[in-house]
Amino acid sequence: MRHLADLLLLLSVRSYASLYFVFGCDKSDNELIILETIHKYVLTLDRYFENVCELDIIYGFDQAYFILDEFVMAGEVQETSIKAILKHIYEQNMLEKGEVRALDRSLAGARALLDIRR
């Protein structure tokens, strides 16, 4: 049976203007590294959204999560280069837009077939 003290987490909080970021980690983790991780994440968000604010995160939450996924995986920092992270995100956006265009073309083709059959 584990003791309650073994289950406690360290919460690292950092605020930027009106945004608050909270990371939960083990007690044994270095808090300065966690604070630097939060800072790097905010810098990446700021570069992507061009001066990030609450509304950017609310309406672009999927992009914020994609950036976090590129930056941190399984609780470990995977990529520290903002340029590399944003390059992957922009490539992902282009793929997503390409899929939407392909879907639009297929829907247009289906509509054309329906019009021919009428």
RATA-V129987 format. One record per helix or strand. SS is the DSSP state (@ for helix, = for strand). FROM is the first residue (numbers start at 1). LEN is the number of residues. If there is no record, write none. Layout:
((SS FROM LEN) (SS FROM LEN))
This chain:
((@ 4 4) (= 9 8) (= 19 8) (@ 31 19) (@ 54 6) (@ 61 11) (= 72 2) (= 76 2) (@ 82 36))
